[in-house]
Amino acid sequence: VLMIQTLASGSSGNAYVISDGETTLLLEAGLPIHKLCTMVDLSSVDAVLISHEHMDHAKAAAELATRYCLPVIGTKGTMEALGVSSFYGLPIKAGEKFEVKSFKVKAFNVPHDAAEPVGYIIRGASGDKLMFITDAMYIPIKAPKGLTHLMVECNYSLPLLQKGIEDGETAHAQRERIRRSHMSLETLTKWLTDNEERLRTLREIHIIHVSSRNGDAVLFKEEIRKLTGKAVY
């Protein structure tokens, strides 16, 4: 059974741990290294997967590779943007399949304003299959067959974003950047609806990277639960 633990999620930092009982992966390393050390036993981590180079996702990546000698995996563009050489990091390409012990992983391109951002499809020893996608305008692929777990960004909703602008909490100039680089509730629910047949095997949805200003975690959780009938975290 796949275990998922959220250490941090949002613009202040992102880090998640997944384990299939045989292998443990750290997804993202967007916290200072001293904080990560207090939240997870790094000696139990087999590898680190990074989606892109923005600091709220990769702040500790270089140090994990060079100081802690952990395999840090990301695209060549991400590794170069982070200044992690191929001696320390493990550069991969979108579409490439690779293994981390008992996990079988495939990276896929995502639409975001970064060097070479990707999401990951990860299959564990028990056969559970996870799709991880964050910081993306939309999900560019159909739901993989046999998907059991989904970790997906739901950053904002259009009405809340507009209200934030009207209330002066969000700068109007930020509006287009947010809409071009992050996923809305409306975009996510459309993908879930369009992929309903392919998501019959899905058991859990983990909503990540909810904006504190333009999002509402409680509302989003309930909307997605009602839409899908799945367990939502």
Secondary structure, DSSP 8 states (H G I E B T S, - for coil): --EEEEEE-STT--EEEEE-SS-EEEE---S-HHHHHHHS-GGG--EEE-S---HHHHTTHHHHHHTS---EEEEHHHHHHHT--TTTEEEE-TT-EEEETTEEEEEEE--SSSSS-EEEEEE-TTS-EEEEE-S-SS--S---TT--EEEEE--B-HHHHHHHHHTTSS-TTHHHHHHHHS-BHHHHHHHHHHTTGGGTT--EEEEE---TTT--HHHHHHHHHHHH-SEE-
